[in-house]
Amino acid sequence: MKYKISFLIFLTLLLLAGCNAAINMNGKIIGVHSGQFLYQDGNLISNYNANIDSVWKACEKSVAELKAVDVQKERKISTGIIKAIIQDEKVTIKVEYLERNLTSVSVFVGMVGNNMASRLIHDKIIGNITKQ
């Protein structure tokens, strides 16, 4: 009986969450927004259907368009990190190769993570990928 009640409560919460859901697992917060973004411990993560070189160039262009200062870039074969300061906020963008035309981008803004600022940066990246 306990199992049925727990399952019913979980199912109700899942339905109430709609397209947005967040779960706290062992001190780590994981959230999903409309199936497109994953929010984990302040990082907003999204996968793009493009190769890593195109996504890297789009990230560099986005950082430049946002007038970042103190830009530090570290690119390897399958990963890359861009650290910068945009409007007095520390920004970290991590790019990771997943498959041939699938690349993951993680954006972390501020000290604890700013979801709205991260989404703005992701929107810039998406716009720059489509321009290529």
Rosetta constraint file for C-alpha pairs under 8 A:
AtomPair CA 1 CA 5 HARMONIC 6.38 0.50
AtomPair CA 2 CA 6 HARMONIC 6.12 0.50
AtomPair CA 3 CA 7 HARMONIC 6.04 0.50
AtomPair CA 4 CA 8 HARMONIC 6.05 0.50
AtomPair CA 5 CA 9 HARMONIC 6.17 0.50
AtomPair CA 6 CA 10 HARMONIC 6.15 0.50
AtomPair CA 7 CA 11 HARMONIC 6.04 0.50
AtomPair CA 8 CA 12 HARMONIC 6.10 0.50
AtomPair CA 9 CA 13 HARMONIC 6.20 0.50
AtomPair CA 10 CA 14 HARMONIC 6.13 0.50
AtomPair CA 11 CA 15 HARMONIC 6.25 0.50
AtomPair CA 12 CA 16 HARMONIC 6.18 0.50
AtomPair CA 13 CA 17 HARMONIC 6.14 0.50
AtomPair CA 14 CA 18 HARMONIC 6.92 0.50
AtomPair CA 14 CA 21 HARMONIC 7.45 0.50
AtomPair CA 17 CA 21 HARMONIC 5.33 0.50
AtomPair CA 19 CA 32 HARMONIC 7.57 0.50
AtomPair CA 19 CA 33 HARMONIC 5.99 0.50
AtomPair CA 19 CA 34 HARMONIC 4.86 0.50
AtomPair CA 19 CA 35 HARMONIC 7.34 0.50
AtomPair CA 20 CA 31 HARMONIC 7.23 0.50
AtomPair CA 20 CA 32 HARMONIC 5.64 0.50
AtomPair CA 20 CA 33 HARMONIC 4.63 0.50
AtomPair CA 20 CA 34 HARMONIC 6.16 0.50
AtomPair CA 21 CA 31 HARMONIC 5.39 0.50
AtomPair CA 21 CA 32 HARMONIC 5.41 0.50
AtomPair CA 21 CA 33 HARMONIC 6.82 0.50
AtomPair CA 22 CA 29 HARMONIC 6.86 0.50
AtomPair CA 22 CA 30 HARMONIC 5.53 0.50
AtomPair CA 22 CA 31 HARMONIC 3.93 0.50
AtomPair CA 22 CA 32 HARMONIC 6.46 0.50
AtomPair CA 23 CA 29 HARMONIC 5.72 0.50
AtomPair CA 23 CA 30 HARMONIC 5.23 0.50
AtomPair CA 23 CA 31 HARMONIC 6.15 0.50
AtomPair CA 24 CA 28 HARMONIC 5.54 0.50
AtomPair CA 24 CA 29 HARMONIC 4.46 0.50
AtomPair CA 24 CA 30 HARMONIC 6.33 0.50
AtomPair CA 25 CA 29 HARMONIC 6.28 0.50
AtomPair CA 25 CA 30 HARMONIC 7.53 0.50
AtomPair CA 28 CA 40 HARMONIC 7.20 0.50
AtomPair CA 28 CA 41 HARMONIC 6.00 0.50
AtomPair CA 29 CA 39 HARMONIC 7.71 0.50
AtomPair CA 29 CA 40 HARMONIC 5.61 0.50
AtomPair CA 29 CA 41 HARMONIC 5.42 0.50
AtomPair CA 30 CA 38 HARMONIC 7.09 0.50
AtomPair CA 30 CA 39 HARMONIC 5.56 0.50
AtomPair CA 30 CA 40 HARMONIC 4.48 0.50
AtomPair CA 30 CA 41 HARMONIC 6.76 0.50
AtomPair CA 31 CA 38 HARMONIC 5.70 0.50
AtomPair CA 31 CA 39 HARMONIC 4.75 0.50
AtomPair CA 31 CA 40 HARMONIC 6.35 0.50
AtomPair CA 32 CA 36 HARMONIC 7.55 0.50
AtomPair CA 32 CA 37 HARMONIC 5.90 0.50
AtomPair CA 32 CA 38 HARMONIC 4.72 0.50
AtomPair CA 32 CA 39 HARMONIC 6.12 0.50
AtomPair CA 33 CA 37 HARMONIC 5.38 0.50
AtomPair CA 33 CA 38 HARMONIC 6.55 0.50
AtomPair CA 33 CA 39 HARMONIC 7.80 0.50
AtomPair CA 36 CA 46 HARMONIC 6.35 0.50
AtomPair CA 36 CA 47 HARMONIC 7.80 0.50
AtomPair CA 37 CA 44 HARMONIC 6.51 0.50
AtomPair CA 37 CA 45 HARMONIC 5.62 0.50
AtomPair CA 37 CA 46 HARMONIC 4.92 0.50
AtomPair CA 37 CA 47 HARMONIC 7.95 0.50
AtomPair CA 38 CA 44 HARMONIC 5.78 0.50
AtomPair CA 38 CA 45 HARMONIC 4.99 0.50
AtomPair CA 38 CA 46 HARMONIC 6.37 0.50
AtomPair CA 39 CA 43 HARMONIC 5.59 0.50
AtomPair CA 39 CA 44 HARMONIC 4.51 0.50
AtomPair CA 39 CA 45 HARMONIC 6.11 0.50
AtomPair CA 39 CA 115 HARMONIC 7.87 0.50
AtomPair CA 40 CA 44 HARMONIC 6.49 0.50
AtomPair CA 40 CA 45 HARMONIC 7.56 0.50
AtomPair CA 41 CA 112 HARMONIC 7.95 0.50
AtomPair CA 41 CA 113 HARMONIC 7.47 0.50
AtomPair CA 42 CA 108 HARMONIC 6.10 0.50
AtomPair CA 42 CA 109 HARMONIC 7.74 0.50
AtomPair CA 42 CA 112 HARMONIC 5.86 0.50
AtomPair CA 42 CA 113 HARMONIC 3.96 0.50
AtomPair CA 42 CA 114 HARMONIC 6.72 0.50
AtomPair CA 42 CA 115 HARMONIC 7.15 0.50
AtomPair CA 43 CA 106 HARMONIC 5.91 0.50
AtomPair CA 43 CA 107 HARMONIC 5.44 0.50
AtomPair CA 43 CA 108 HARMONIC 4.72 0.50
AtomPair CA 43 CA 109 HARMONIC 7.85 0.50
AtomPair CA 43 CA 113 HARMONIC 6.36 0.50
AtomPair CA 43 CA 115 HARMONIC 7.91 0.50
AtomPair CA 43 CA 118 HARMONIC 7.92 0.50
AtomPair CA 44 CA 106 HARMONIC 5.51 0.50
AtomPair CA 44 CA 107 HARMONIC 5.25 0.50
AtomPair CA 44 CA 108 HARMONIC 6.55 0.50
AtomPair CA 44 CA 115 HARMONIC 6.76 0.50
AtomPair CA 44 CA 118 HARMONIC 6.24 0.50
AtomPair CA 44 CA 119 HARMONIC 7.34 0.50
AtomPair CA 45 CA 104 HARMONIC 6.93 0.50
AtomPair CA 45 CA 105 HARMONIC 5.63 0.50
AtomPair CA 45 CA 106 HARMONIC 4.29 0.50
AtomPair CA 45 CA 107 HARMONIC 6.48 0.50
AtomPair CA 46 CA 104 HARMONIC 5.76 0.50
AtomPair CA 46 CA 105 HARMONIC 5.50 0.50
AtomPair CA 46 CA 106 HARMONIC 6.60 0.50
AtomPair CA 47 CA 102 HARMONIC 6.55 0.50
AtomPair CA 47 CA 103 HARMONIC 5.49 0.50
AtomPair CA 47 CA 104 HARMONIC 4.27 0.50
AtomPair CA 47 CA 105 HARMONIC 6.20 0.50
AtomPair CA 48 CA 55 HARMONIC 7.79 0.50
AtomPair CA 48 CA 101 HARMONIC 7.91 0.50
AtomPair CA 48 CA 102 HARMONIC 5.60 0.50
AtomPair CA 48 CA 103 HARMONIC 5.24 0.50
AtomPair CA 48 CA 104 HARMONIC 6.26 0.50
AtomPair CA 48 CA 105 HARMONIC 7.64 0.50
AtomPair CA 49 CA 101 HARMONIC 5.32 0.50
AtomPair CA 49 CA 102 HARMONIC 4.66 0.50
AtomPair CA 49 CA 103 HARMONIC 6.59 0.50
AtomPair CA 50 CA 54 HARMONIC 6.47 0.50
AtomPair CA 50 CA 55 HARMONIC 6.56 0.50
AtomPair CA 50 CA 100 HARMONIC 7.98 0.50
AtomPair CA 50 CA 101 HARMONIC 4.54 0.50
AtomPair CA 50 CA 102 HARMONIC 5.42 0.50
AtomPair CA 50 CA 103 HARMONIC 6.31 0.50
AtomPair CA 50 CA 129 HARMONIC 7.89 0.50
AtomPair CA 51 CA 55 HARMONIC 6.45 0.50
AtomPair CA 51 CA 97 HARMONIC 7.67 0.50
AtomPair CA 51 CA 100 HARMONIC 6.18 0.50
AtomPair CA 51 CA 101 HARMONIC 4.48 0.50
AtomPair CA 51 CA 102 HARMONIC 6.03 0.50
AtomPair CA 51 CA 103 HARMONIC 6.23 0.50
AtomPair CA 52 CA 56 HARMONIC 5.94 0.50
AtomPair CA 52 CA 78 HARMONIC 7.48 0.50
AtomPair CA 52 CA 95 HARMONIC 7.51 0.50
AtomPair CA 52 CA 96 HARMONIC 7.21 0.50
AtomPair CA 52 CA 97 HARMONIC 5.81 0.50
AtomPair CA 52 CA 101 HARMONIC 7.55 0.50
AtomPair CA 52 CA 102 HARMONIC 7.54 0.50
AtomPair CA 52 CA 103 HARMONIC 5.69 0.50
AtomPair CA 53 CA 57 HARMONIC 6.24 0.50
AtomPair CA 54 CA 58 HARMONIC 6.18 0.50
AtomPair CA 54 CA 129 HARMONIC 6.61 0.50
AtomPair CA 54 CA 132 HARMONIC 7.59 0.50
AtomPair CA 55 CA 59 HARMONIC 6.14 0.50
AtomPair CA 55 CA 95 HARMONIC 7.68 0.50
AtomPair CA 55 CA 103 HARMONIC 7.23 0.50
AtomPair CA 55 CA 125 HARMONIC 7.56 0.50
AtomPair CA 55 CA 129 HARMONIC 6.38 0.50
AtomPair CA 56 CA 60 HARMONIC 6.26 0.50
AtomPair CA 56 CA 80 HARMONIC 7.61 0.50
AtomPair CA 56 CA 95 HARMONIC 6.92 0.50
AtomPair CA 57 CA 61 HARMONIC 6.13 0.50
AtomPair CA 58 CA 62 HARMONIC 6.04 0.50
AtomPair CA 58 CA 125 HARMONIC 5.42 0.50
AtomPair CA 58 CA 126 HARMONIC 7.73 0.50
AtomPair CA 58 CA 128 HARMONIC 5.00 0.50
AtomPair CA 58 CA 129 HARMONIC 5.48 0.50
AtomPair CA 59 CA 63 HARMONIC 6.21 0.50
AtomPair CA 59 CA 93 HARMONIC 7.80 0.50
AtomPair CA 59 CA 125 HARMONIC 5.60 0.50
AtomPair CA 59 CA 128 HARMONIC 7.85 0.50
AtomPair CA 60 CA 64 HARMONIC 6.30 0.50
AtomPair CA 60 CA 82 HARMONIC 7.88 0.50
AtomPair CA 61 CA 65 HARMONIC 6.10 0.50
AtomPair CA 61 CA 125 HARMONIC 7.96 0.50
AtomPair CA 61 CA 128 HARMONIC 7.16 0.50
AtomPair CA 62 CA 66 HARMONIC 6.19 0.50
AtomPair CA 62 CA 121 HARMONIC 7.15 0.50
AtomPair CA 62 CA 124 HARMONIC 5.65 0.50
AtomPair CA 62 CA 125 HARMONIC 5.79 0.50
AtomPair CA 62 CA 128 HARMONIC 7.02 0.50
AtomPair CA 63 CA 67 HARMONIC 6.51 0.50
AtomPair CA 63 CA 68 HARMONIC 5.71 0.50
AtomPair CA 63 CA 84 HARMONIC 7.86 0.50
AtomPair CA 64 CA 68 HARMONIC 5.95 0.50
AtomPair CA 66 CA 86 HARMONIC 6.73 0.50
AtomPair CA 67 CA 86 HARMONIC 6.68 0.50
AtomPair CA 68 CA 84 HARMONIC 5.97 0.50
AtomPair CA 68 CA 85 HARMONIC 5.45 0.50
AtomPair CA 68 CA 86 HARMONIC 4.66 0.50
AtomPair CA 68 CA 87 HARMONIC 7.47 0.50
AtomPair CA 69 CA 84 HARMONIC 5.95 0.50
AtomPair CA 69 CA 85 HARMONIC 5.31 0.50
AtomPair CA 69 CA 86 HARMONIC 6.59 0.50
AtomPair CA 70 CA 83 HARMONIC 7.83 0.50
AtomPair CA 70 CA 84 HARMONIC 5.38 0.50
AtomPair CA 70 CA 85 HARMONIC 6.15 0.50
AtomPair CA 71 CA 82 HARMONIC 6.97 0.50
AtomPair CA 71 CA 83 HARMONIC 5.72 0.50
AtomPair CA 71 CA 84 HARMONIC 4.33 0.50
AtomPair CA 71 CA 85 HARMONIC 7.07 0.50
AtomPair CA 72 CA 82 HARMONIC 5.71 0.50
AtomPair CA 72 CA 83 HARMONIC 5.10 0.50
AtomPair CA 72 CA 84 HARMONIC 6.27 0.50
AtomPair CA 73 CA 80 HARMONIC 7.45 0.50
AtomPair CA 73 CA 81 HARMONIC 5.89 0.50
AtomPair CA 73 CA 82 HARMONIC 4.59 0.50
AtomPair CA 73 CA 83 HARMONIC 6.51 0.50
AtomPair CA 74 CA 80 HARMONIC 5.54 0.50
AtomPair CA 74 CA 81 HARMONIC 5.26 0.50
AtomPair CA 74 CA 82 HARMONIC 6.50 0.50
AtomPair CA 75 CA 79 HARMONIC 6.21 0.50
AtomPair CA 75 CA 80 HARMONIC 4.17 0.50
AtomPair CA 75 CA 81 HARMONIC 6.44 0.50
AtomPair CA 76 CA 80 HARMONIC 5.75 0.50
AtomPair CA 78 CA 96 HARMONIC 5.93 0.50
AtomPair CA 78 CA 97 HARMONIC 5.06 0.50
AtomPair CA 79 CA 94 HARMONIC 7.35 0.50
AtomPair CA 79 CA 95 HARMONIC 5.46 0.50
AtomPair CA 79 CA 96 HARMONIC 4.47 0.50
AtomPair CA 79 CA 97 HARMONIC 6.21 0.50
AtomPair CA 80 CA 94 HARMONIC 5.80 0.50
AtomPair CA 80 CA 95 HARMONIC 5.05 0.50
AtomPair CA 80 CA 96 HARMONIC 6.62 0.50
AtomPair CA 81 CA 92 HARMONIC 6.98 0.50
AtomPair CA 81 CA 93 HARMONIC 5.64 0.50
AtomPair CA 81 CA 94 HARMONIC 4.56 0.50
AtomPair CA 81 CA 95 HARMONIC 6.29 0.50
AtomPair CA 82 CA 91 HARMONIC 7.98 0.50
AtomPair CA 82 CA 92 HARMONIC 5.77 0.50
AtomPair CA 82 CA 93 HARMONIC 5.10 0.50
AtomPair CA 82 CA 94 HARMONIC 6.56 0.50
AtomPair CA 83 CA 90 HARMONIC 7.38 0.50
AtomPair CA 83 CA 91 HARMONIC 5.72 0.50
AtomPair CA 83 CA 92 HARMONIC 4.60 0.50
AtomPair CA 83 CA 93 HARMONIC 6.49 0.50
AtomPair CA 84 CA 90 HARMONIC 5.98 0.50
AtomPair CA 84 CA 91 HARMONIC 5.29 0.50
AtomPair CA 84 CA 92 HARMONIC 6.65 0.50
AtomPair CA 85 CA 89 HARMONIC 5.32 0.50
AtomPair CA 85 CA 90 HARMONIC 4.59 0.50
AtomPair CA 85 CA 91 HARMONIC 5.77 0.50
AtomPair CA 86 CA 90 HARMONIC 6.54 0.50
AtomPair CA 86 CA 91 HARMONIC 6.74 0.50
AtomPair CA 89 CA 109 HARMONIC 6.49 0.50
AtomPair CA 89 CA 110 HARMONIC 5.13 0.50
AtomPair CA 90 CA 109 HARMONIC 5.77 0.50
AtomPair CA 90 CA 110 HARMONIC 5.07 0.50
AtomPair CA 90 CA 111 HARMONIC 7.40 0.50
AtomPair CA 91 CA 107 HARMONIC 7.17 0.50
AtomPair CA 91 CA 108 HARMONIC 5.72 0.50
AtomPair CA 91 CA 109 HARMONIC 4.55 0.50
AtomPair CA 91 CA 110 HARMONIC 6.44 0.50
AtomPair CA 92 CA 106 HARMONIC 7.94 0.50
AtomPair CA 92 CA 107 HARMONIC 5.78 0.50
AtomPair CA 92 CA 108 HARMONIC 5.15 0.50
AtomPair CA 92 CA 109 HARMONIC 6.55 0.50
AtomPair CA 93 CA 105 HARMONIC 6.87 0.50
AtomPair CA 93 CA 106 HARMONIC 5.61 0.50
AtomPair CA 93 CA 107 HARMONIC 4.60 0.50
AtomPair CA 93 CA 108 HARMONIC 6.54 0.50
AtomPair CA 94 CA 105 HARMONIC 5.60 0.50
AtomPair CA 94 CA 106 HARMONIC 5.01 0.50
AtomPair CA 94 CA 107 HARMONIC 6.54 0.50
AtomPair CA 95 CA 103 HARMONIC 7.01 0.50
AtomPair CA 95 CA 104 HARMONIC 5.79 0.50
AtomPair CA 95 CA 105 HARMONIC 4.63 0.50
AtomPair CA 95 CA 106 HARMONIC 6.57 0.50
AtomPair CA 96 CA 103 HARMONIC 5.75 0.50
AtomPair CA 96 CA 104 HARMONIC 5.11 0.50
AtomPair CA 96 CA 105 HARMONIC 6.45 0.50
AtomPair CA 97 CA 102 HARMONIC 6.76 0.50
AtomPair CA 97 CA 103 HARMONIC 4.80 0.50
AtomPair CA 97 CA 104 HARMONIC 6.44 0.50
AtomPair CA 98 CA 102 HARMONIC 5.50 0.50
AtomPair CA 98 CA 103 HARMONIC 5.30 0.50
AtomPair CA 98 CA 104 HARMONIC 6.63 0.50
AtomPair CA 99 CA 103 HARMONIC 6.80 0.50
AtomPair CA 107 CA 118 HARMONIC 5.64 0.50
AtomPair CA 107 CA 121 HARMONIC 7.59 0.50
AtomPair CA 107 CA 122 HARMONIC 7.55 0.50
AtomPair CA 108 CA 113 HARMONIC 5.48 0.50
AtomPair CA 108 CA 114 HARMONIC 7.12 0.50
AtomPair CA 108 CA 118 HARMONIC 6.39 0.50
AtomPair CA 109 CA 113 HARMONIC 4.92 0.50
AtomPair CA 109 CA 114 HARMONIC 5.29 0.50
AtomPair CA 109 CA 115 HARMONIC 7.81 0.50
AtomPair CA 109 CA 117 HARMONIC 6.70 0.50
AtomPair CA 109 CA 118 HARMONIC 6.16 0.50
AtomPair CA 110 CA 114 HARMONIC 6.26 0.50
AtomPair CA 113 CA 118 HARMONIC 7.95 0.50
AtomPair CA 114 CA 118 HARMONIC 6.10 0.50
AtomPair CA 115 CA 119 HARMONIC 6.19 0.50
AtomPair CA 116 CA 120 HARMONIC 6.30 0.50
AtomPair CA 117 CA 121 HARMONIC 6.39 0.50
AtomPair CA 118 CA 122 HARMONIC 6.22 0.50
AtomPair CA 119 CA 123 HARMONIC 6.07 0.50
AtomPair CA 120 CA 124 HARMONIC 6.38 0.50
AtomPair CA 121 CA 125 HARMONIC 6.27 0.50
AtomPair CA 122 CA 126 HARMONIC 6.14 0.50
AtomPair CA 123 CA 127 HARMONIC 6.17 0.50
AtomPair CA 124 CA 128 HARMONIC 6.22 0.50
AtomPair CA 125 CA 129 HARMONIC 6.16 0.50
AtomPair CA 126 CA 130 HARMONIC 6.35 0.50
AtomPair CA 127 CA 131 HARMONIC 6.40 0.50
AtomPair CA 128 CA 132 HARMONIC 6.65 0.50
